[in-house]
Amino acid sequence: MIREDRFLISRKPYAVDLSSLRGTRTDTPQCRNPYYYSGRIDAVWFRRRRGVTVACIGTLWDSQYPQPADALQFIAQHTDGRYGGDCEGRWDGESYWGNVPLAVQEEHLAVLRPMLDAYPAVPAGYDGWWRF
């Protein structure tokens, strides 16, 4: 991924929580590499849906070799953005979309409401903007 100095919604940027990297290492003795690291990092982003700007929350994921030392290396090694982020919740200023428990929905809205109000600022606790 590439870090951008300014926000352009047309480039589909993401802001990531650098403290949220998690993943597992799986041995693959019959493949090209001896293992792969399957990681996820929490992310937020803005998109336009039918002319309305929405705030989204979810994760970015990737399988990598070698295993990254930290979240910044994970983001730097993440070069395939064709699948985008896995959206878990979306707020358009009037309604919330997400198939999550009510407690998780409240956590999402605590991030998404102020995020949409402060568009296009990077939300507190996130590092951005990153694009593929």
C-alpha positions in Angstrom: 0.0 0.0 0.0 1.0 3.6 -0.6 0.7 6.4 2.0 -1.0 9.5 0.7 -0.6 13.0 2.1 -4.0 14.1 1.0 -7.4 12.5 0.8 -8.9 11.8 -2.6 -12.0 9.6 -2.4 -11.5 8.5 -6.0 -8.4 6.6 -4.9 -10.3 4.6 -2.4 -8.1 5.3 0.6 -8.1 3.5 4.0 -7.1 4.5 7.5 -5.7 1.6 9.6 -5.4 1.0 13.3 -1.7 0.1 13.6 -2.2 -1.6 17.0 -4.7 -4.1 15.6 -2.6 -6.4 13.4 -3.3 -10.0 14.1 -2.8 -13.2 12.2 -1.5 -16.8 12.1 1.4 -18.5 10.5 0.6 -21.7 8.5 3.3 -24.1 7.4 3.1 -25.0 3.7 5.9 -27.6 3.1 4.7 -28.5 -0.4 4.5 -24.9 -1.7 7.0 -22.4 -2.9 7.4 -20.9 0.6 7.8 -22.8 3.8 4.9 -20.9 5.4 2.5 -18.1 4.9 1.3 -15.4 7.3 -2.5 -14.7 7.1 -3.1 -11.3 8.7 -5.8 -8.8 9.3 -5.7 -5.2 10.4 -8.7 -3.0 11.4 -9.5 -0.2 9.0 -12.0 2.5 8.2 -12.8 4.2 4.9 -15.2 6.5 3.1 -17.1 5.6 0.0 -19.9 7.0 -2.1 -23.1 5.0 -2.5 -25.7 6.4 -4.9 -24.2 9.9 -4.4 -24.1 9.7 -0.6 -20.9 9.6 1.3 -20.8 6.8 3.8 -18.3 5.8 6.5 -17.3 2.1 6.7 -15.5 0.0 9.3 -14.0 -3.4 8.9 -10.6 -5.1 8.1 -8.0 -5.4 5.4 -6.5 -8.9 5.0 -3.6 -10.4 3.2 -1.5 -13.6 3.1 2.2 -12.8 3.1 5.7 -14.3 3.1 7.8 -13.4 4.9 5.9 -12.7 8.1 5.8 -9.0 8.7 7.6 -7.6 11.8 4.9 -5.1 12.5 1.8 -3.4 11.2 3.7 -0.9 9.0 5.6 -3.7 7.3 2.3 -5.6 6.8 0.8 -2.5 5.1 3.9 -2.0 3.0 3.8 -5.6 1.8 0.1 -5.5 1.1 0.0 -4.8 -2.6 -3.1 -6.6 -3.9 -6.1 -4.4 -3.3 -8.5 -6.0 -5.8 -10.8 -7.3 -3.0 -10.8 -4.1 -0.9 -11.7 -4.1 2.7 -14.1 -6.5 4.4 -16.9 -4.1 5.5 -18.5 -5.0 8.9 -20.5 -1.8 9.3 -21.5 1.3 7.4 -23.0 4.6 8.5 -24.6 7.1 6.0 -25.6 9.7 8.6 -29.2 8.3 9.0 -28.9 4.5 9.1 -26.5 1.8 10.1 -25.9 -1.3 8.1 -24.1 -4.3 9.6 -24.8 -7.9 10.6 -23.2 -7.7 14.0 -24.4 -8.0 17.6 -25.9 -4.8 19.1 -22.8 -4.2 21.3 -20.5 -4.3 18.3 -22.9 -2.0 16.4 -22.6 0.6 19.2 -18.8 0.3 19.1 -18.9 0.8 15.3 -21.2 3.8 15.6 -18.9 5.4 18.2 -16.2 5.5 15.4 -18.4 6.0 12.4 -20.6 8.9 13.5 -17.8 11.3 14.4 -15.8 10.1 11.4 -18.6 11.0 8.9 -19.1 14.4 10.7 -15.4 15.2 10.3 -15.2 14.0 6.7 -12.5 13.7 5.3 -10.3 13.8 8.4 -8.5 10.6 9.6 -10.4 9.3 12.7 -8.6 9.3 16.1 -6.6 6.2 16.7 -6.1 5.5 13.0 -3.3 6.2 10.6 -4.1 7.3 7.0 -4.6 7.7 4.3 -3.4 4.4 2.6 -4.3 3.2 -0.9 -3.4 0.4 -3.3 
